[in-house]
């Protein structure tokens, strides 16, 4: 099963898999960051960046995005 955050052709926002399938998939913070930025959830992306920096888990994509904002 593909990562739902990387699917560009589905704009419904609905997860098509089951919860059992979801537990087998791995989503990185980078995948989540890409989806948030792509869908223009800029405030959420900045909040995620702040939380990850505080936890010592900085994501380069979010760092670049936060510098632009």
ROPA-295280 format. One line per 2 residues: number of its first residue (from 1); their letters; for each residue x, y, z of N, C-alpha, C. Coordinates in pm, whole numbers, plus 32768, in hexadecimal, padded with zeros to 4 digits. Example, Ala and Ser with C-alpha at 12.3 -4.5 7.8 and 13.67 -1.06 7.14 Angstrom:
// residues 2
1) as) 8527:7DC7:830C:84CE:7E3E:830C:8528:7EB6:830C ~ 8505:7F1F:82C4:8557:7F96:82CA:850A:8003:8313
This chain:
// residues 69
1) xx) 8053:7F8A:8000:8000:8000:8000:8058:807C:8000 ~ 8032:80DE:7FB0:8082:8158:7FA4:8067:81B8:8016
3) xx) 80C5:8210:802C:80B7:8276:8093:804C:82DA:8067 ~ 7FE0:82EE:80B4:7F75:8348:808A:7FA1:83DA:8082
5) xx) 800C:83FE:80C6:803B:8488:80C2:8085:84A8:8041 ~ 80AA:8443:7FF4:80F4:845A:7F79:809C:8450:7EFE
7) xx) 801D:8433:7F0C:7FC3:8426:7E9B:7F95:84B0:7E6E ~ 7FBD:84D7:7DF5:7F9A:855A:7DC0:7F12:855B:7D7C
9) xx) 7EE3:84E8:7D4C:7E69:84E5:7CFE:7DEA:84DE:7D52 ~ 7DF3:84C8:7DD2:7D7D:84BB:7E27:7D70:8538:7E7E
11) xx) 7D10:858C:7E5D:7CFE:8607:7EA9:7C8A:85FD:7F0C ~ 7C50:8587:7F1C:7BDD:8578:7F76:7C05:8582:8008
13) xx) 7C83:8564:8027:7CB1:856A:80B1:7C8E:84EF:8102 ~ 7C4C:848F:80C4:7C25:8416:810C:7C92:83AC:8101
15) xx) 7CA7:8367:8170:7D05:82F7:8171:7CBD:827E:813A ~ 7CF2:8243:80D0:7CAF:81D4:808A:7CCB:814B:80C7
17) xx) 7D30:813F:811A:7D53:80BE:8154:7D0A:80A4:81D6 ~ 7D2A:8035:8213:7CEF:8015:8295:7D53:8037:8303
19) xx) 7D24:803B:837E:7D7E:8057:83ED:7DE5:7FE8:83FD ~ 7DC0:7F6E:83D9:7E1F:7EFE:83E1:7E92:7F15:837F
21) xx) 7E71:7F47:8307:7ED9:7F64:82A4:7F32:7FD7:82D2 ~ 7EF7:8039:8312:7F43:80B0:833C:7FB0:808D:839F
23) xx) 7F99:802B:83F3:7FFE:8008:8457:807B:7FCB:8419 ~ 8072:7F9B:839E:80E3:7F5D:835B:8137:7FC2:830E
25) xx) 8101:8039:82FB:8147:809F:82AD:8198:80FA:8308 ~ 8203:812E:82CF:8256:818E:8316:824B:8214:82CF
27) xx) 822C:827B:831A:8229:8302:82E4:8292:8354:832D ~ 82EB:838D:82E3:8354:83DE:8320:8320:846B:8339
29) xx) 8366:84B4:838E:8344:8540:83A4:8352:858E:8322 ~ 83AF:8565:82CE:83C1:85A8:824D:8346:8595:81F4
31) xx) 830A:851C:81F5:828F:8503:81A9:821F:855E:81D9 ~ 8211:8569:825C:81A8:85BC:8296:81C2:864F:8275
33) xx) 823F:867A:8280:8262:8704:825F:8242:8724:81CD ~ 8262:86CA:8174:8247:86DE:80E6:81B2:86F0:80CD
35) xx) 8162:869C:810B:80D1:86A4:80FA:809A:8727:8132 ~ 80C7:8750:81A7:8097:87CC:81E3:80B8:8845:818B
37) xx) 8132:8848:8158:815B:88B8:8103:8111:88B6:807E ~ 8104:8840:8043:80BF:8832:7FC2:802E:8860:7FCC
39) xx) 7FED:883F:803A:7F60:8863:804C:7F4D:88EB:808F ~ 7FB9:8936:809D:7FB7:89BF:80D2:7F88:89C8:8163
41) xx) 7FA9:8962:81B1:7F91:8967:8242:800F:89A1:8282 ~ 8029:8A20:8262:80A7:8A5F:8289:80B6:8A6F:831F
43) xx) 804D:8A98:8363:8058:8AA9:83F4:8073:8A23:8438 ~ 802F:89BB:840B:8045:8936:8443:80D4:8907:8427
45) xx) 8107:8924:83B0:8191:8900:838E:81F4:8949:83EA ~ 81DA:89C8:8404:8232:8A14:845E:8229:89E0:84ED
47) xx) 81B1:89BB:8517:81A1:8982:859E:81E9:88FC:85AA ~ 81DE:88A9:8543:8225:8829:8543:82BB:8841:8549
49) xx) 82EB:88A1:84FC:837A:88C2:84FE:83A7:88E9:858B ~ 8359:893E:85CD:837C:896A:8654:8381:88F4:86B4
51) xx) 831D:889D:86AF:8318:8829:8709:838E:87CB:86EF ~ 83AE:87B4:8670:841D:8759:8650:84A3:8794:867A
53) xx) 84B5:8816:8668:8533:8857:8692:8542:884A:8729 ~ 84D5:8862:8772:84DB:8856:8805:84FA:87C8:8830
55) xx) 84D0:8765:87E0:84EA:86D9:8800:8570:86A8:87C8 ~ 85B7:8701:8781:8639:86DC:8748:862E:8688:86CA
57) xx) 85BE:8693:8682:85A8:8643:8609:8586:869F:8594 ~ 85E2:86F6:8571:85C7:8757:8508:85BE:8715:847F
59) xx) 855E:8742:842E:854B:8712:83A5:857B:8780:8347 ~ 85DE:8764:82F0:8614:87CB:8298:85AB:8813:8244
61) xx) 8549:87CA:8211:84E0:8807:81BF:8494:8871:820E ~ 8477:8855:828C:8430:88B6:82DF:848B:892A:8305
63) xx) 850B:890F:8318:8568:897B:8339:856F:89DE:82C5 ~ 857A:89AC:824B:857D:8A03:81D5:84FB:8A51:81C9
65) xx) 848B:8A0F:81E0:8409:8A4F:81D7:83FC:8ABD:823F ~ 8428:8AA4:82B9:841A:8B08:8324:8472:8B82:830A
67) xx) 84E1:8B71:82C6:8538:8BE2:82A6:84F9:8C3C:823C ~ 84AA:8C01:81E3:8467:8C4D:8179:83F5:8CA0:81B4
69) x) 83B2:8C68:8215:833E:8CAC:8251:836E:8D1A:82A5
